[in-house]
């Protein structure tokens, strides 16, 4: 399997996951204050939304990489 086919499969899988879940979230930890040995931290939950068009475009690009013949 060459590199273009691997990238194509990864794009299709990523696009499918983007369409299925619609986004992902992560926790960002920041230090608010440090008073001597005490340290106050805040954990913010951030959400990243993945647009539908990005998931569809990823699937189309991955399919194009798999279906278009390459002259090597």
N, C-alpha and C positions, 0 to 999 in steps of 0.2 A: 504494500500500500504506500503510495507516494504522499508527499506532504500536502498537496492540494486536496486530495481526497480526505485526509485527516482533518484539515481545516474546514472542508465542506460539511463533514459529519458533525464537527463541533459547532458550527454555525446553526445547523438544523436543530441540534439538541438545545443549544442556548436559546434560540428563538422559540422553540416549543415550551421551554421552562418559563420564558418571559411571558408568553401568552397564558400559560396555566396559572402562574402565581401573580402576575401583574406588578411585581416589585419585590423588594426585600428591605429588611430593617436591620440596623446595627446599633450598638450602644457605644457612645462616645463619652469617655471619662475625662473631666477637666479638673484641675486644681483651682479652687476658689480662694482659699486663704491658707497661710501657713504661719501659725503662731507658736514659735518654739518647737516643742516636740509634737504638737498637734497639727494635723493636716486635714483640712476640709475639702472633700471632693464632691463633685456633682456628676451624676450619670445621666446623660441626655440620650433618649432613644430617637434616632433619626430614621426616617423612612424615605426610600428612593423608589419612585414609581417609574415603571418601564412602559412607555407608550405602546399601544397596540401596533402602530405602524412600524416601530422598531423591531418587534418580534416577527412580523410578517416579512419585513425586508431582510431580516437575518435568515429566515427559512428560504426565501427566494434566492438569495445570494449563495447559500449552501447548496441548494439544488442545482443552481447554474454551475457551480464548481464541480459537482459530481456528473452532470449530464453533458456538458460541453466537452467535446473531444480535444485533446491537447496533442500537438505534434512535437514529440521529443526525440 
